[in-house]
Amino acid sequence: MSLVRKTAIQWMAGGSLSVLAAWAAGAIFCDSPGQLAWDAARGIVRRADDVSVQFRSEGWGLSRFGRLGVSAVPDIGKVSRPVVILWGDSHMEALQVDDSEKPAAQLDKLMGGCAAEPRAIAVALSGEMMADYVVKIPVYEKVVSCRGHYIVISDLEEALPDQPGASYAKFRSTPVLAIEHSSPGVVSQARTRIQKLLRNAHLEFVVPLHRGLAADFSGRSFLARLRFRPGPTPDMPTVPVDPVPPTVQAEAWRFLLGRLAAQTTNPVTVVYAPRWPRIAGGRVERADPSCPPLATFAQSCRGAGVGWIDLTAAFLDYWDATRRFPRGFSNSRPGEGHFNAEGHGLIAAAVHADLVRRGHALHAD
C-alpha cells in the first residue's frame, strides 16, 4: 500500500471517528434545535406541534410540546377540565428543567389533580413580551375552557413599548400607542425545515457550531470574540435603549393592561418574579439597584382590573431560609439565568395561593 493511500485512509478513518464522537456527545450534551411554527390560521408564532426539545447549556431538561405548542399536553383540544394558563417568555417555557418540574406541573400537584379542580397549562415562548398575550389570549380561550390567566414577568421593560428585544407582536408608541400582530416573516420556513432535519437526525452538535460561527448582535463573529488569556469573559455590549419618561410609562402601562383585560372575561394577573437575590461584587445583592417603579406598575394593574403578585419577598425569604437561589443550575452561575425547579415551585405556590384566595376560580360550574 502506497504511503499516500495509507495516509488518506488514516485521515478518512480519523475524520469519520471524530464526527461519530461529536454526534454521540452532541446527542447527550448539546441543546437540540427549538422548532418554531407560524400558525397562519391564528396569526401567531408558537412551538411546532409534537416536538421535543433537549436543553443542556443551562440546566438539564427535556421538554415535550403538543398541539398548539403547549408544554407537556399532547392535545390541548382534548383537555376536559377547565384550565388556568401561565404565560411568559423563556422563564416560563422552562426548557432548563423536565416537564415534571415546570411551574404548570407543580401547580397541578398543588391543586390536587382532581376532576373538580382546573388544570394548569403553560403557553410560553422565548422572546415574548406582554403585548404578545393581547394577541394570544383570545386564540387559546377558543380551544379550552379557561378560568384565569397568570402572566409571569421578570422585568417591567416587558410591558413597555419600542423594546428592541420584542420578537413577535410589537408594542409601538408612535404615532399612537398600538400593538402590531406578528407576521409570517418572523419564522423562516427554510430554517424550520433545517431544524426539523437536525432534530430528527440527532445532529445536536451542529447547533452550538452554528451559534458560535454566526455573527452575534454586536456584529462580531465567534472568531473575533476568541481570547487567549485567563480571566473572566468580557461582558458583551448591550443595545442602548433610551429611558422612558415616567409619564409615558404610566400611559403605556394603562394602555397595555387595559388591552389585556379587554381580551377576556376571566381574571388576569401579572406575577413579578424578580432577578434578585443574586451574587454581585462577591456578595449577595438583595434588591434591584435600579429601583424599578413596582408601586406605579401595581397601581396601573389595579386601575385596569388586573391582579398583581410580587414575589420579591418570597424569593428573599427562600434565600434566607435555605441559602439557595430561585435561579441558576449546577452548570451555570448561581442566582442568575432562568428559574430552577425550586424557583418554579415558588411561582406555582404563589399562583395557587391566589387561586385559593379567589375561591370562585377554583371550581367548575
Secondary structure, DSSP 8 states (H G I E B T S, - for coil): --HHHHHHHHHHHHHHHHHHHHHHHHHHHS-----EEEETTTTEEEE-TTEEEEE-SSS-EEEEE-GGG-BT-S-GGG--S-EEEEEESHHHH-TTS-GGGSHHHHHHHHTTT-TTS-EEEEEE-TT--HHHHHHHHHHHHTTS-EEEEEEEES-GGGGSSS-TT--SSEEE-SSS-EEE---GGGS-HHHHHHHHHHHHTT-TTHHHHHHHHS--TTS--TGGG---SSS--------------HHHHHHHHHHHHHHHHHT-SS-EEEEE--S-SEEETTEEE-S-TT---HHHHHHHHHHTT-EEEE-HHHHHHHHHHHS--SB--TTS-TT-SSB-HHHHHHHHHHHHHHHHHH-TTSS--
